[in-house]
Amino acid sequence: MAPASIVAAVTTTAPETEILAVGREIAAALPSASRNPLKALDDKAMDLASQDVELRAALFRFVDVVPACRSLDDLARHLTGFLDEVPDRPPPLQVAMRMGGTRAGRTALGAAAAAGVKHMAHRFIVGETPRDATGVLEELWREGVATSVDLLGEATVTSAEADRYAARCRDALEGLVAVYRGLPERPLLERDGPGPIPRENLSVKVSALTPLLRPDAPELGKRDAAGRLRDLLRRARDLGAHLHIDMESFDSREAVTDLVLELLEEDEFRDAPSAGVVLQAYLRDSPELCERMVAWAQATPRGFPLTVRLVKGAYWDHEIVEARQHGWESPVFEVKADSDRNFEALTRRLLGARPAVRVAIASHNLRSIAHAIAVNRALGAPDGDVELQVLRGLGDDLQHALAARGHRVRTYCPVGDLVAGMAYLVRRLLENTSNESFLHEQASGRPLEELLAAP
Ligand SMILES: Cc1cc2nc3c(=O)[nH]c(=O)nc-3n(C[C@H](O)[C@H](O)[C@H](O)COP(=O)(O)OP(=O)(O)OC[C@H]3O[C@@H](n4cnc5c(N)ncnc54)[C@H](O)[C@@H]3O)c2cc1C
């Protein structure tokens, strides 16, 4: 049975037969199963990380300290230190532990770990700088796929870092204009029912725009981030670009939402830029937040409707651990099917709330995607009126399958160096080694009919 907080509003549903038909069609357009997206993650890292909870926790802590490591020797010392805490180590880790006993062994081990991380990073991160990413962005556009560029770098600790991040974002907006200006027209990617859609799209994180984003003093963080975010909104407006504000962990959720909606209400942003927020369906109270976003959008007509990117949420492990440590009820659902059902309910609610909002469905789950497409059709809207979003590295085949079937697809493309990308990579690794991840189940050969079944 669905939890009580799941959206109860009257919304349009789609017949299961239609959802299954759409899901089967997309699955048929995917390349053969042998090229599953999890190949992007290092096989050994995947296997090891999925084996047990303690190992997952140790890896998480290890990768957290990698940015502070000064040498390969240092890296290996930390690696063996963390692995030492895992009681039943699988054979490959026993070998690693033995290597860690000597300086030469540690150097070799450190080099292997760094190479492994680089190999993974390469598949998920499109370049170290926006300039490096140019080729990928151009190629995707030519193949009928739009992008949102994300400058990696989270949880800024000083004002100087926040200023640097804001300056990188400004430069990236200008760089994107230079990239997209010369590219051919792609009508499906540039316009929907409500009007034009900017080619240039940048995703930013509020935690990188201020060092003061803390749950005990939300106003302070909001005030500090407001100056930098306002400046970015102006730059995006003047350049005709879209600015998307990512959502992070639960403790910053209120501050981020309030900040963005308050800034977009300011007179100078009435007409532009195109801007968006993120709604996380794994949050038990997301239906209430969804209602707030819809009510805000209906009461605040803008030149560009507010884009709402619907996701399940990337901080599940973090939220569960935080809540346990404090003895709180967790703010996220603890049963995967509850998140999936809520995602579908929110999809219906948001699609029904157009044209006040634009909707972006961000998921690699064929069932979640097929459901959104089927509901959109049941509402009588053309396929191009709902945007489908995937992550670089995880959604590569899916993006092409969707684009080939006439859907509007946007791929989220992180840009940054290895150190900045570490937190991002760990999140992807943990998320996709969880037994309940759709991609994990798909890769383990679960039959399509089961993958597409109603949650
Ligand atoms: C383009 C794009 C942009 C994104 N931007 C953001 C963002 O700004 N903020 C953000 O937080 N995330 C963001 N994400 C990540 C997203 O939240 C998901 O983590 C990711 O897409 C996996 O979800 P799925 O639907 O693809 O896969 P699925 O396998 O169907 O779902 C996995 C998700 O289910 C949830 N889950 C897992 N186990 C359980 C459980 N036991 N109980 C309840 N729920 C569970 C978690 O949210 C997990 O990530 C983005 C994803 C994409 C594609």
The ligand as an ORCA input file, in Angstrom:
! r2SCAN-3c Opt
* xyz 0 1
  C      20.023     14.457    -14.921
  C      20.037     14.088    -13.477
  C      20.184     15.071    -12.533
  C      20.178     14.751    -11.168
  N      20.238     15.763    -10.225
  C      20.114     15.452     -8.915
  C      20.045     16.472     -7.917
  O      20.102     17.681     -8.195
  N      19.913     16.080     -6.628
  C      19.816     14.757     -6.267
  O      19.662     14.470     -5.070
  N      19.910     13.785     -7.193
  C      20.048     14.096     -8.496
  N      20.121     13.078     -9.423
  C      20.316     11.651     -9.010
  C      19.011     10.967     -8.754
  O      18.477     11.505     -7.560
  C      19.158      9.455     -8.521
  O      20.071      9.249     -7.507
  C      19.598      8.653     -9.692
  O      19.089      9.154    -10.879
  C      19.156      7.191     -9.522
  O      17.760      7.090     -9.639
  P      17.057      6.287    -10.854
  O      15.640      6.659    -10.945
  O      17.902      6.544    -12.048
  O      17.299      4.766    -10.477
  P      16.532      3.764     -9.503
  O      17.422      2.608     -9.397
  O      15.134      3.540     -9.938
  O      16.451      4.510     -8.123
  C      17.542      4.594     -7.248
  C      17.147      5.604     -6.206
  O      16.082      5.097     -5.385
  C      16.210      5.583     -4.057
  N      16.370      4.428     -3.156
  C      17.325      3.457     -3.207
  N      17.139      2.532     -2.223
  C      16.033      2.928     -1.549
  C      15.314      2.388     -0.437
  N      15.688      1.264      0.195
  N      14.209      3.058     -0.013
  C      13.778      4.188     -0.619
  N      14.428      4.745     -1.679
  C      15.537      4.122     -2.137
  C      17.457      6.471     -4.057
  O      17.033      7.794     -4.283
  C      18.269      5.935     -5.235
  O      19.137      6.913     -5.771
  C      20.085     13.391    -10.780
  C      19.922     12.396    -11.743
  C      19.882     12.728    -13.076
  C      19.683     11.629    -14.072
*
